[in-house]
Each structure stands twice: as structure tokens, then as C-alpha cells.
Amino acid sequence: MGKTLRKKLNWVLLCALLGLGFGSNSARAATIPILSGDGLSESNNITGTNVLINAWPEPIWKAPTKGGKWISYANTGVGGITAPDTAITGDPTAIFSKTFTIAFGQISVGGSLVSFWADDTAAVYIDSNPLSIFPLATTVSVGTYCLNRPVSCQPSKGGTVDLAGLSAGTHTLSIRAYQLFSNTFGILYEGAVITDAAPNAVPEPTAFALGGFGATLMALLRRKNRA
């Protein structure tokens, strides 16, 4: 192999290693689906495993449009069993959880929209903090089918939140659902968290290691070329 060709190949290898070392996850945008009923990192405090339920057609219940499904802790949908009633000031009938992870060096950005519906109503939390856009009603006002305010079951009575500003790590959405008027019970949520590189993101540990390896290789190649 000629000396010139060998040098070119060495530099191609070096550039590839350096690109691998410093091109970490922090530089890549990602979309994390947040969908009820997808079976991914979702659970409840009653039975542990969420189940898909038969839904009322619109306009009684919101019809999913982004991949979510109506779920419950048991078959409490149309034609199923009746979940026990509770009070708006009491404990929720069931608590549903959805866990997702934002990669190292990333942050959730604007447009991370997730929408929620529930029969009869629900309060929504992120990492045990209540989302202020969904204050739980202090008094019960019966609507046509569910509660007469968000979060409820009808298409116009859902609630949408932008989950922008979440840092890298694991996060948990909690939906505390309340059965108030007997009959059917369940929840629906659908949307996505969009992530991108966090400002002044520090490269991943593997990036430091690979970058150091690339710098060492550069020094060795220079020494060899001098020889």
C-alpha cells in the first residue's frame, strides 16, 4: 500500500472514530410515544396489568386518533363489570401509571403534547407533581355522560398538556381516575414527548472514552508518519 493512500485511510478511520466519540445521543432528536394500551411500561395499582376495554362510540367517549386505547384495571368498559364508586374528595378508584425515559443529554421540547380523557374524571400528575392544567374538580357537576368538565370522557372534555422542559432520566405519568356515577369506567391518553439536545449538554461517558481513544490514535499515527 502506498504511503499517500495509507495516510488517507488513516485519516478516514480517525475521523470516523472522532465522529463516533463526540456524536452522542445528545445530538439526536427523538419522539417517545405516550399511548394508553400499548403495553409498554404501563400499569395500575389494582391489578398491575392494564386491560383493553370496550369503548362507547363518540360522542359518549372520545374515539382514539393517535394510537391510544381505552384501558382499565379490569373489564369495566361496555358490557363489563361495574367499578366501585368513590367521591371526588376521596381516594381514586384506580391509579394508572406510564413510565418513559429521556436519553442522556436530551430534554423534552415544545410540542410534546399528550391528551387525556376519563370516565368519569381524573387528575394527572408527572413525577408525583400535579399538572396545574388539570385541577381536580372540588364539586361534582354531571354532564351528558361523564363529568361536565375536563378531564372527562367526551371529545370536547379532554385535556391536553405540553410536557416540555423535562430533563434526561425516567419520568412517570400518573392518572388518578375516579368512578362517580357507576356504569362504565376507564381512561384514554395519547400523544408523544419530543426530545432534543439539552443546552450545554455534556457528552455521554462513552463519548469521552471514544474521543480520548481517537486523540490517542491521532498521536500514534503522527509518530508513525514521522518515522
Secondary structure, DSSP 8 states (H G I E B T S, - for coil): --HHHHHHHHHHHHHHHHHHHH--GGG--EEEEEETTS-SSEEESSSSS-EE-----TTTS---SSS---EESSS-STTS-------TTS--SEEEEEEEEE-TTEEE-TT-EEEEEEESEEEEEETTEE-TTS---SS--B-SSSBSSSS-SSGGG-EEEE-TT--SEEEEEEEEEE--SSS--EEEEEEEEEEEE-TT----HHHHHHHHHHHHHHHHHHHHHH-
